[in-house]
Amino acid sequence: MPFPTLAKEALKDTQLRNNLARATTTIRNKRANVVAEVADWEELRQAGHDIKMASLANLSTHLARFEAEFTAAGGHVHWARNSADACEIVAKIALENNIKDVVKVKSLTTDEINLNEFLAKKGIEAKETDLAELIVQLADEHPSHILVPAIHKNRDQIRDLFIEKIAEAPDGLTNNPRELAMTARAHLRRRFLSARMAVSGANFAIAESGTLCVVESEGNGRMCLTLPEILVSVVGIEKILPAWNDLEVFLQLLPRSSTGERMNPYTSFWTGKGDGPKSRHVILLDNGRVQTLADEHGREALACIRCSACMNVCPVYERTGGHSYNSVYPGPIGAIITPQLLGPGEAKTLPFASTLCGACYDVCPVKINIPKILVHLRAKENKANGKLAEKFAMRGAALALSPKGLQILGKVIGVISPILSSEIMQRISRVLPVAKKWSAFRDIPKTRLIRKGGRK
């Protein structure tokens, strides 16, 4: 369903809005505190932007080098044009090794390709190990936030879910966060120790050494990356960075912008042979990224490092929640990246799911100009599918707002404004389709003389 329909339903859920407001306010405040400690924060943002855009400009070169280095270190590189290709590769690796269940590190990319659902059809169970992802999986829902997938639920709802779904849940379980975490830990521990295959994404991929990097806060990722004998990482091609020196910038930007921490508790790297998996695979995923890269105005969206800062300041997201976007990427970043990944005609209402207030651009750690891209995508949609009346109206507006047009418009308004603000016109406007949504709640203000020869 389109965003307007889903958002309208979400706005009726008072508990959802309360949950979102409480969570986003907490995250915003934590971020603000740790960002204020960094004197050169704006310079870091600019550096992050420049590195990402330079990497995207030479993406094919960096991908080729990453493939060569990862292979030389004993890994296996696979290329996936779309989600179906990527899912088939993961399933093939599992089935060839007679594996019927896998553990997963939190990964938006695997959510993007609906990997869990695909594996289930092949008889393979994928178990989420991130606490919030586990909550969403147990509830048979989709994530509603990039960083906090279960942001739409409060502690009471989570306690009730655990009692219903987790056999290890103790009698008398309360909504105490520690008790909930320990219940999830007991539920997952056995799976960690018995799993033969893990599936992850990657926050960054370093081309010069063929290294993958995952940053996380719970330690579940570290266990998935080290205990199973087979590790398969599904990585979007935009995650490539040329060199280790580039990573230093992002390891400062990401934790402050996402969790409001100075550094992530767990930062894991893996390259070649050593402790951990005996077999390492990486699937480099396109799935619409190449076509996004071809748009000189929209490609900046690929610089996203998935921090979620834009969601936590967005007034639209805070009131409608992530499920209204009907995408694994909700909020402002989802409004610009989902339509581009899916292609023309898809998710066409998302670029309009914004007030264009600019708060998302102000907090983005890599300075993605989200409002500018939103306007660009709106223009593309209107050009392709806009109503004829709207097109004529916009052309008329362009003419009216030109210097000469404004002069003429001012004279016309001066003549007709007393008529428009009259009581009879107020009544008429309340039944006109074009005007009634506005005039049902507001009256046209009466004009008054502010200087001789002019009206306001």
N, C-alpha and C positions, 0 to 999 in steps of 0.2 A: 504494500500500500504506500501511497505517496506521503511525504512528510506532513502536509497540512492535515490530512485525515488522522494520522497517528498522533500528532501533536495535540489536536483537539481533544482526543480521548485522554491523553496523558495529563492535560491540564485539569481534568476532573478529579485526579488522584491527589488529595491533600497530603497523605502520608508520604507519597513519592516526593513531592515538592519539599516537604520538611526534611526528609532524608538527604536530598541533594543539597539543599541550602546549608545544612549543618556540615556536611562533608566538604563541600567546595570552599566554604568559609575557612575551615580549619587548614586545608591545604594551602589556600591563598596566603594566609597569615604566616605559615611556616616558611613558605617560599620567600615572602617579603623580608623576613628576618635574616635569612642566610644570604640573600642577594645583597642586602644592605652592607654586609661585611666585606664585599669585594669592591675595592676602589676602582678597578678597571673593568667593571662588568660590561659596560657598553662596548669597550674595545674587544672584550672576549666574544660578545655577540657578533660583532662585525667580522672577527677572525673566523668564527664558526660558519658564518654565511659565505665568506670568501672561499674557504676550504671546500665546502660542499659544492658550491657552484663550479669551482675549478675542476673538481672531481667529476661532476656530471658532464662537463664539457669534453672530457677525455675518457669517458666511461669505457669505451671498447678497449682502449689500451690497458687500463687498470684491470679490467676483467680478465684479459688474456694473461697478464702477469700473475694475477691471483691464481688462475687455473694452473699455470705452470709450476708455481711454488707449492701449492697445496698438493699437487700430484707428486712432485719431487719428494715431498715429505711423507709419502706413503698413503695419502688420502685418495678418495675417488670423487671426481667432479661430474655432476650430471647437470644438464641444461633442460629447463622446462619452459615451454612457450606460454602455457596457460595452466589453470588450476587442475584440469584433468590430467595433464602430463605429470605434474608434480605429485598428485595423489597416487597415480599408477606406479611411479618410481618407488615411493615409500612402501606401498603395499607389496610390490615385487620383492624388495629387500627383506621384508618381514616374512613373507611366505616362503622364499627360498631358504630361509634359516629356520623354518618351522616354528615361527613365533606367533602366538595368538593374543598376546597383550603387550602393550608398550606403556612406558611412563613418559610424561611430557613436561617440558619446561614451558612456562608461560610464553606464548608466541602469537602475536597478532597476525603474522604471515600465515601460520597454519590455520588460524581462524578464518582468514580471508579466503582460503581455498577450500574451506569446509572439510578439512582432513578427517576429523573425528567421525563425521557422518559417513564418509567414504570408506574408512577402515571398518566401521561397524558392518557395512554391507558385505565386506569381504571376510567377516567372521573374526575381526581383530579388534580387541577392546583398547581404546586409548584412554589412559587415566591421567587427568590433570593433577599436578602436584602443587601448584601455586594455591594458596589458601582461598583467595577470592575466586580464582578460576574453578576450584573444586566446588565452592558454594554454588556458582552458576551452573556447573555441570549437574550437581545433585538436584537442583531445582528444574532441570531440563529447560534452561533459558539460554539466551545469548548475552555476552558481556555488554554492559551499557557505558563503559568508560575505558579509555586506553590503559590507564594506570591502575585504577581500582575497579575491576570488572563488576563487582557486586556493590557498587556505590549506592544503588537504588534500594538496598536492604539495610534494615537496622539490626541491632543485636538480638532483639526478641525474635525477629523473623528467622534469623540464622539459627538460634537455639532450637526453635520449633522444627526447622528443616533437619538439623542434625539428629534430633530425637527420632524423627520419622525415617531418615535414610541411612544412618550410620549404626551398624550393629554394635560397634565398640563404645557408643555413647553411654556414659555412666548414668545410673539412676540419680534423679535430682539435679540434672545438669541445669546450670543457671546461665544468664547472659553475660557473665563475667568474661572479658576478653581472653584471659589466661586459660580458663576452663575450656572455652571454645577452641583455642589454638591447640591445647593438649589433646582434645578429642580428635581433631583433624590429624594431629601427629601420630596418634595411635592407629588411626585408620590407614595412614599412608606408609608407615614404617615397614610393614611386611612387604608392600609392593616395591619399595625402594630396594630392599635386600634381595628380592627374587627376580626382578626384571632383567631380561637379557638384552632389551633394546630400548633406547631412549630417542625421543624426537625433540629437537630444539629449534629455535630460530637463532638470530644473532643480532646484537645491537650494532656491531661494526665488523667489517672484514678488512684486514690489512693486506694490501696487494703485494708489498715488497717482501713479505715473508710467508704469505698464504695462511695467515693466522685469523681465527675467529674469536670474537669477544662477546661475552654475555655479562651484563651487570644486573644484579638483583638484590633483594633485601632479606630473603627468608632462608637461604641456604638450600632450598629444594633443587635449585638449578645446579649447584655444585655437586649434589649427590647424583643427579641425572647425568651429568657430564663425566662422572668418574666411575660409578659402580657398574653400569651395564657393559656388556662386551661389544655392543654395536651402537654407534651414535650416528643419527641422521639429522642434519641441520638444513632447514628450508630457509633460504636467505634471499630477500629481494635484491635485485642487482644494484639498486641505489644505495645499499649499505656499504659499498666499497669506499675505503679511504686509501690514498696512495701510500702513506708511510706512517711509521710509529709516531713520529713527531706531531703528526696531525691529530692523533688520538688524545694527546695531552689536553688540548683545548676542550674536547667534548667530555672528558672525564671530570671537568670542572663545571661545565654548563648543565649536563644532564641531571645529576643528582639534586642540584639546587632547584632546578626548574620542575622536576617531577615529584620527588618525595619531600623536598624541603630539607635535604641533608647535605652536609659538606662533602661527603663521599658515600658511595654505595657500600654497604657492609660486605658484599661479595662481588668481586670482579674476577671473572675467570677467562683465561686464554688457553687455546689449544692449537697446536701446529702439527707436530709429527708424532713419532713413536715415543712412548714413555708410559707413565702410570695412567691407567684409565682404559678406555675402549681399545679393543684390538683392531676393530674395523671402523673407519671414519668416512662418512659420506657427506657431501654438501650438494644441495640442489639449488642452483642459481635460477631464480624465478623472474620471468618477464611479467606475464599476466597484466598487460596494459601499460607497463612502465615505459616501453619504447615509444608507444604512441603518445604518451604524456610528454616524454622528452622532446618530441618533435614540435610541440607547441611552445614557441619562444616566450609566451606570456605565462602559460600554465605550468611549465616545467619546474619552476621554483618550488612547487609543492613537494617535489621529490627530495628536497633538502631536509624534510622533517625527520627529527630524531625520536619521535614518539614519546614526548615528555608529558603531554596532556595539559600543559600550562594554559593553552588557549581555551580549553573547556571550562577550566575552573574560574575564568573571568567572564565567560559568555553569558549574557542575560537570557538568551534563548535556550541554551543548553540547561541552565540551572532550573528553568521552569518546565521544560518538556522532557528532559532526560535523554539518555542515549538510545533507547529502543525506538524513539520516534524517527530516528534517522535511517532505520532499517538497513544498517551497514555496520560492519565491524569497526569502521572508523567514524565515530560520531563527532559532534561538535563542529567548530569552525574548520579544523583541518579536514574532517570528513566531508564537509560541504564543498571543499575544493579538490580533494583527491579521489573520492568515490566516483563522481561523474566522469573524471578523466580516465580512471582505470577501467571502468565498465564500457566507456565509449559513447558515441553519439546516441542521443535519445534515451539514455538510461539515467536514472536518478536525477531527472531534470529539474525537480523542485528544490533540491538541496541548496544550490547557490542562492536561492531566495530565502533560506532559513537563517537570516542574519539581519541585524539592525544596521550593520556597517559602522558600528560605534568606534572600531579601531582598537579596542582593548586587547584583542588577540595579537595584533601586530606588536603592541607595546611590550608584551610579556614573552613573545616567542624568542627562545634562546639563539636561534639562527636567523632571526629577522626576516622570516617569510612574510611578504606583504599580502596577507590573507584578504583584506578588503579589496585590494586592487585586482586580485585573481577572481574574487567573487563577482566583481563588476564585469570582468572580461568574460566569465562563463555565462553570466546573465545575458550579455550582449550576443554571445554565440547562440544561446537558446532562443532568444527573441528573433534573431535573424533567420534561424532555421524553422521555427515553429510559432512565431509570434502571430497574434491575431491582426488582421488587416486594420481594424479600427485603432489598435494600439500603435501600429506602425505610423499611421497618419497622425495620431496624437503626438507621438514623439518628434516627428518631423515638424509639426506645428510648434511644439515647445522649443525646438532648436531655433526656429525662426523667431519666435517671440522673445527668446532670451538673448538674441544678438543685440548689440548696442542700439541699432536703429529700431529693432523690434521692441525693446524695452521702453523706448521713448513713446512709441505709438501705443503700447499696452498701457502705460501709465495714464495717458489721456483717456483711453477707453474705460479703464477702471474708475477714473474720476467721475465719469458720466453714469456708469451703470451701478456702482457700489451702493448708492442710496436705494436703488430699486431692489438689489439683491438682499439688503438687510431689512427690507420692509417686512411687516408681519405676514402678509399674504404670501410672499416668496418663501418665508421660513416654513409655512405650512405645505406649500407645493413641494419644496425640496425633500420633505420627509417621506414622500411617496415616489419620488423619482429614483429608479434603480441605480443611477450613477451617483446620486448624492445622499441617499437615505442612510447609508452606513456611517457617514460622517455627521449628518445633521440630526440623526436620532439622539445624539449625545451632546452636540454643540450647536450653539446659535452663531450665525455670522455676525461678528461685532458691528455695531453701528459706526458709520464714518463720522469723523469730526475734523474740523478745520484746524490744521496745524500751522499753516501760513497762507497768506493770500495767494489764491490761484492753485492751491494744492489740497488734496484730501488724503486722509489715512484711514 
